[in-house]
Amino acid sequence: MNNLKMITAMKKFMEAYREIDELWSDAGLDETEAIKLYPFDHSFDELNINGWCTATIDELTGDSYEVILQEYFNSGGGCMVGIYTIYDSMLNRTLFLCINEEGGTLTTVDYIRGEIDMDGKMIVDVFNVNELDPGVKHFDLYRSCFMDYVKHDCERFGTVYHVPFDVLPDVLQQTVSADYYDWQIANGGDKFATNGVKVLEDENYL
């Protein structure tokens, strides 16, 4: 589907709906014979055309999630988590993405700092970093938040993470030579060492 054409058509549809709604009474549409063929269960002015079109346009345009706050947080006993406050513009709600070394959980409440028992109804999405596919929705946001957590974790503990190549930010991927990429895949699989700032080449690579 050509999203640009559909988005343009949706905007025109919203404008046409607005004009029809404004002119409905003056045109006396309720008195016409054709009103018998009216196809909707609700009256014309009660149809949520604008809401549906706006939500559809947002979804076709791209990711409706925006990170509005990034925090690296000690949840107790030195266990560090990344908590990312996210605004969902499509549904006008605030979400919370909790990141640890394995992946992330997106919820409707900040259950960690709020000390709230996890309920399945709170969960919006879950991802494992080793299974994070570039084709999934919100991939760029999940990758960005996870790698931000990696950077903070490596700074704090002096550790190194090994992550799939696709999870590395584009700017770090571009620093990996084709020769080293092939060597790593052949010798260590699709896991590249990083401290969140740069890719660390294996000491056995010559």
Rosetta blueprint (number, residue, H / E / L):
1 M L
2 N L
3 N H
4 L H
5 K H
6 M H
7 I H
8 T H
9 A H
10 M H
11 K H
12 K H
13 F H
14 M H
15 E H
16 A H
17 Y H
18 R H
19 E H
20 I H
21 D H
22 E H
23 L H
24 W H
25 S H
26 D H
27 A H
28 G L
29 L H
30 D H
31 E H
32 T L
33 E H
34 A H
35 I H
36 K H
37 L H
38 Y L
39 P L
40 F L
41 D L
42 H L
43 S L
44 F H
45 D H
46 E H
47 L L
48 N L
49 I H
50 N H
51 G H
52 W H
53 C H
54 T H
55 A H
56 T H
57 I H
58 D H
59 E H
60 L H
61 T H
62 G L
63 D L
64 S L
65 Y E
66 E E
67 V E
68 I E
69 L E
70 Q E
71 E E
72 Y E
73 F E
74 N E
75 S L
76 G L
77 G L
78 G L
79 C L
80 M E
81 V E
82 G E
83 I E
84 Y E
85 T E
86 I E
87 Y E
88 D E
89 S L
90 M L
91 L L
92 N L
93 R E
94 T E
95 L E
96 F E
97 L E
98 C E
99 I E
100 N E
101 E L
102 E L
103 G E
104 G E
105 T E
106 L E
107 T E
108 T L
109 V L
110 D L
111 Y L
112 I L
113 R L
114 G L
115 E L
116 I L
117 D L
118 M L
119 D L
120 G H
121 K H
122 M H
123 I E
124 V E
125 D E
126 V E
127 F E
128 N E
129 V H
130 N H
131 E H
132 L L
133 D L
134 P L
135 G L
136 V L
137 K L
138 H L
139 F H
140 D H
141 L H
142 Y H
143 R H
144 S H
145 C H
146 F H
147 M H
148 D H
149 Y H
150 V H
151 K H
152 H H
153 D H
154 C H
155 E H
156 R H
157 F H
158 G L
159 T L
160 V L
161 Y E
162 H E
163 V E
164 P L
165 F H
166 D H
167 V H
168 L L
169 P L
170 D H
171 V H
172 L H
173 Q H
174 Q L
175 T L
176 V L
177 S L
178 A H
179 D H
180 Y H
181 Y H
182 D H
183 W H
184 Q H
185 I H
186 A H
187 N H
188 G L
189 G L
190 D L
191 K L
192 F E
193 A E
194 T E
195 N L
196 G L
197 V L
198 K L
199 V E
200 L L
201 E L
202 D L
203 E L
204 N L
205 Y L
206 L L
